[in-house]
């Protein structure tokens, strides 16, 4: 190794476990309300129980797991109150984030957003809903990075994890929503937002992201609202 050259450090096992379990929760391999068996998880991932347990406490801190005294870790349910609180907070913080991003983003950041929106569009054309969800999440996380505000980025990344789970539910259970229109609107919104950011148009960017979040909220509401037929109210 050359002088001054840094040796790559291996990723801690607790971080590996954290990312893999988090992915399983977000993409519903672990369902809301399901208990995490630490022994089984350690065997499945080939990681010791101590790193597994450390990762579970981190996931609980992020709001993806609940710790029940004497019983262990459970995947947090998605309640109507959670959805309301999530979208109220997301609307406030993402509006602030795009305003900051419009002031601070450079050409390289714009380029990354354009590539991520292309990835989103390509995933949609393949109808690969996991990739669609991941690409959409990466687009929004890149927006947060463009704020150059570490606190805002941390809070929004946590909210993005929660909203990513909702997005995946909607994309994989499409009966209640028009997926075609939803995907096309999202691709269009991303493109127009990039244009506003290039122009340093804070007001236009805020207006764009406001409509974008409100449409997503409506999609989730359409999915979670019981149909009249389900309630027995048949005309």
Backbone torsions as a table, in degrees:
resi	resn	phi	psi	omega
1	UNK	NA	134.8	-178.2
2	UNK	-72.0	155.0	179.4
3	UNK	-60.6	134.3	179.0
4	UNK	84.5	-10.0	-179.6
5	UNK	-82.6	134.2	-177.2
6	UNK	-91.0	135.9	176.4
7	UNK	-79.4	134.2	179.3
8	UNK	-64.9	127.6	178.9
9	UNK	-86.4	138.6	177.3
10	UNK	-66.4	149.3	178.1
11	UNK	-70.6	129.5	179.6
12	UNK	-58.0	144.3	-178.4
13	UNK	-61.8	-31.7	178.3
14	UNK	-65.0	-34.1	177.8
15	UNK	-71.1	-40.7	176.8
16	UNK	-59.8	-47.3	179.6
17	UNK	-62.8	-42.9	179.8
18	UNK	-56.9	-49.5	-177.1
19	UNK	-66.5	-39.3	-177.3
20	UNK	-71.7	-41.6	179.2
21	UNK	-70.4	-39.0	177.1
22	UNK	-58.8	-43.3	178.4
23	UNK	-61.9	-41.0	179.8
24	UNK	-64.3	-35.6	178.9
25	UNK	-71.2	-49.0	-176.9
26	UNK	-61.3	-38.2	-176.0
27	UNK	-101.1	18.6	166.7
28	UNK	67.2	17.8	168.2
29	UNK	-68.0	-30.2	169.3
30	UNK	-109.6	118.5	-170.6
31	UNK	-86.9	154.5	174.6
32	UNK	-53.5	132.5	-179.7
33	UNK	89.8	-11.3	-176.9
34	UNK	-75.7	139.5	178.1
35	UNK	-83.7	142.4	177.4
36	UNK	-92.2	118.1	174.5
37	UNK	-88.4	107.8	-173.9
38	UNK	-61.3	-38.4	-179.3
39	UNK	-66.5	-46.5	179.4
40	UNK	-63.7	-42.0	-179.7
41	UNK	-63.3	-41.3	179.2
42	UNK	-62.5	-41.2	179.7
43	UNK	-69.3	-40.4	-178.4
44	UNK	-64.5	-42.8	-177.2
45	UNK	-88.5	-11.2	-178.0
46	UNK	67.9	36.3	-176.9
47	UNK	-128.8	143.8	-179.0
48	UNK	-63.3	161.6	-175.7
49	UNK	-68.1	-30.5	-179.5
50	UNK	-64.2	-50.3	175.5
51	UNK	-62.0	-35.1	177.8
52	UNK	-60.8	-47.0	-177.8
53	UNK	-64.9	-39.7	177.2
54	UNK	-60.3	-42.0	-179.3
55	UNK	-68.0	-34.8	180.0
56	UNK	-66.7	-38.1	176.9
57	UNK	-66.6	-37.1	176.4
58	UNK	-64.1	-41.1	179.2
59	UNK	-66.9	-33.5	175.3
60	UNK	-66.3	-38.7	178.4
61	UNK	-65.2	-30.1	178.2
62	UNK	-82.0	-5.5	177.7
63	UNK	87.6	9.4	178.9
64	UNK	-90.7	-20.9	178.3
65	UNK	-125.3	156.5	171.0
66	UNK	-117.1	141.9	175.7
67	UNK	-103.0	119.6	178.6
68	UNK	-108.3	120.3	-174.8
69	UNK	-54.1	127.2	177.8
70	UNK	78.2	-4.0	-177.3
71	UNK	-120.5	-30.4	177.3
72	UNK	114.2	-151.9	-173.9
73	UNK	-103.6	137.0	179.1
74	UNK	-131.3	142.5	175.0
75	UNK	-64.8	129.5	-176.4
76	UNK	-67.2	134.4	175.3
77	UNK	-67.7	159.5	174.2
78	UNK	-105.6	107.3	-177.7
79	UNK	-100.3	164.3	177.8
80	UNK	-63.5	-36.1	176.9
81	UNK	-64.5	-39.8	177.8
82	UNK	-60.8	-44.1	-178.8
83	UNK	-62.7	-44.4	178.8
84	UNK	-60.1	-48.5	-178.3
85	UNK	-64.5	-39.5	-179.8
86	UNK	-60.0	-50.0	-175.1
87	UNK	-71.3	-33.2	175.0
88	UNK	-60.5	-45.1	-178.1
89	UNK	-71.9	-42.2	-179.7
90	UNK	-60.3	-40.5	-178.9
91	UNK	-63.6	-43.9	-180.0
92	UNK	-64.8	-49.6	-172.7
93	UNK	-75.6	-37.3	179.6
94	UNK	-69.7	-33.6	175.4
95	UNK	-61.9	-44.0	177.5
96	UNK	-65.5	-37.6	-177.3
97	UNK	-65.2	-44.8	-178.1
98	UNK	-70.0	-28.9	175.9
99	UNK	-64.5	-44.9	176.9
100	UNK	-65.6	-41.5	-179.4
101	UNK	-61.4	-38.0	179.8
102	UNK	-62.3	-31.9	179.4
103	UNK	-79.0	-32.3	-164.9
104	UNK	-112.7	-18.0	-173.9
105	UNK	-68.3	142.0	177.9
106	UNK	-108.9	-174.6	-177.5
107	UNK	-62.0	-37.6	-179.7
108	UNK	-67.6	-37.6	176.9
109	UNK	-65.4	-41.0	176.6
110	UNK	-60.8	-43.2	-180.0
111	UNK	-61.2	-40.9	178.9
112	UNK	-65.1	-40.8	178.2
113	UNK	-63.5	-40.2	178.9
114	UNK	-63.2	-42.9	179.4
115	UNK	-65.6	-39.1	-179.8
116	UNK	-67.8	-35.8	177.1
117	UNK	-69.4	-33.8	174.8
118	UNK	-64.7	-40.1	177.0
119	UNK	-63.4	-41.1	177.9
120	UNK	-60.1	-46.6	-179.5
121	UNK	-64.6	-41.3	179.9
122	UNK	-65.1	-40.6	178.7
123	UNK	-64.2	-37.9	179.1
124	UNK	-66.8	-40.4	178.6
125	UNK	-60.6	-32.8	177.6
126	UNK	-81.5	-9.2	-175.0
127	UNK	55.9	37.4	177.1
128	UNK	-97.5	95.6	-167.5
129	UNK	-69.1	-29.2	175.8
130	UNK	-64.8	-45.9	178.5
131	UNK	-66.1	-35.3	176.5
132	UNK	-59.2	-48.7	-178.6
133	UNK	-63.4	-42.9	-179.4
134	UNK	-65.8	-43.3	-179.0
135	UNK	-65.0	-40.6	178.3
136	UNK	-63.5	-42.7	179.2
137	UNK	-63.8	-41.8	179.4
138	UNK	-63.9	-35.9	177.3
139	UNK	-59.7	-48.8	-177.7
140	UNK	-68.1	-37.1	178.6
141	UNK	-65.9	-32.9	175.5
142	UNK	-66.7	-36.3	173.8
143	UNK	-58.8	-44.7	-178.7
144	UNK	-64.1	-38.8	178.8
145	UNK	-61.9	-34.1	-177.6
146	UNK	-68.6	-14.7	177.3
147	UNK	-69.9	-23.5	-175.2
148	UNK	56.5	33.9	179.3
149	UNK	-125.7	107.6	-172.0
150	UNK	-63.8	-38.9	-179.5
151	UNK	-66.4	-47.4	-179.7
152	UNK	-62.1	-40.1	-179.6
153	UNK	-62.9	-42.0	-179.9
154	UNK	-63.6	-47.7	-178.8
155	UNK	-63.5	-43.3	-177.2
156	UNK	-71.1	-35.2	176.5
157	UNK	-62.2	-36.6	176.9
158	UNK	-65.6	-44.0	177.5
159	UNK	-64.3	-36.4	-179.4
160	UNK	-63.8	-36.8	177.3
161	UNK	-60.6	-43.0	178.9
162	UNK	-66.8	-44.2	-178.3
163	UNK	-70.3	-27.1	177.9
164	UNK	-63.5	-38.0	178.0
165	UNK	-64.9	-40.7	177.3
166	UNK	-64.5	-41.8	-179.6
167	UNK	-62.3	-42.1	-179.2
168	UNK	-65.4	-39.0	177.1
169	UNK	-59.6	-45.9	-178.5
170	UNK	-65.0	-41.5	-177.5
171	UNK	-70.6	-30.7	-175.9
172	UNK	-93.6	-8.3	176.9
173	UNK	-131.5	75.8	-164.9
174	UNK	-83.2	4.3	-172.2
175	UNK	-57.9	-34.6	-172.9
176	UNK	-89.2	-8.8	-174.4
177	UNK	-134.5	160.3	176.9
178	UNK	-90.4	94.7	-176.0
179	UNK	-62.8	-39.5	-177.9
180	UNK	-57.7	-50.6	-179.0
181	UNK	-65.8	-39.6	-178.6
182	UNK	-62.5	-46.4	-179.2
183	UNK	-65.5	-43.7	-179.7
184	UNK	-63.1	-40.1	177.8
185	UNK	-65.0	-39.3	-179.8
186	UNK	-65.5	-44.7	178.4
187	UNK	-61.1	-43.8	178.9
188	UNK	-64.0	-44.8	179.3
189	UNK	-59.8	-43.9	179.0
190	UNK	-59.9	-45.2	-179.3
191	UNK	-61.8	-47.5	-177.9
192	UNK	-67.2	-33.9	177.4
193	UNK	-64.8	-40.9	177.4
194	UNK	-60.4	-41.2	178.0
195	UNK	-60.2	-45.9	179.5
196	UNK	-62.0	-40.1	-179.8
197	UNK	-66.6	-39.7	176.6
198	UNK	-59.3	-38.3	-177.0
199	UNK	-82.8	-1.4	-176.0
200	UNK	58.4	34.8	-177.0
201	UNK	-92.6	89.6	-177.2
202	UNK	-63.7	-45.7	-177.6
203	UNK	-62.4	-46.0	179.9
204	UNK	-64.4	-37.5	179.1
205	UNK	-66.0	-41.3	179.2
206	UNK	-65.3	-42.6	177.5
207	UNK	-61.1	-41.1	-178.7
208	UNK	-64.0	-48.5	-176.7
209	UNK	-69.9	-29.2	176.9
210	UNK	-61.7	-49.4	178.4
211	UNK	-63.9	-36.9	-179.1
212	UNK	-62.4	-47.0	-179.2
213	UNK	-68.9	-39.7	179.8
214	UNK	-63.8	-36.1	176.8
215	UNK	-68.0	-39.9	177.8
216	UNK	-63.7	-41.7	178.4
217	UNK	-61.0	-40.0	178.7
218	UNK	-65.5	-40.0	178.4
219	UNK	-60.7	-43.6	179.2
220	UNK	-66.0	-40.3	178.8
221	UNK	-63.8	-41.0	178.3
222	UNK	-62.6	-35.3	-179.5
223	UNK	-73.2	-39.3	-172.5
224	UNK	-87.5	-16.7	-179.6
225	UNK	-77.7	124.3	-179.2
226	UNK	-63.7	140.1	175.9
227	UNK	-69.9	152.3	178.7
228	UNK	-58.2	-36.6	-179.8
229	UNK	-62.2	-38.3	179.3
230	UNK	-64.2	-29.4	-178.1
231	UNK	-88.6	-2.1	178.8
232	UNK	85.4	7.4	179.8
233	UNK	-90.0	77.1	-177.7
234	UNK	-98.7	126.7	-177.9
235	UNK	-68.0	NA	NA
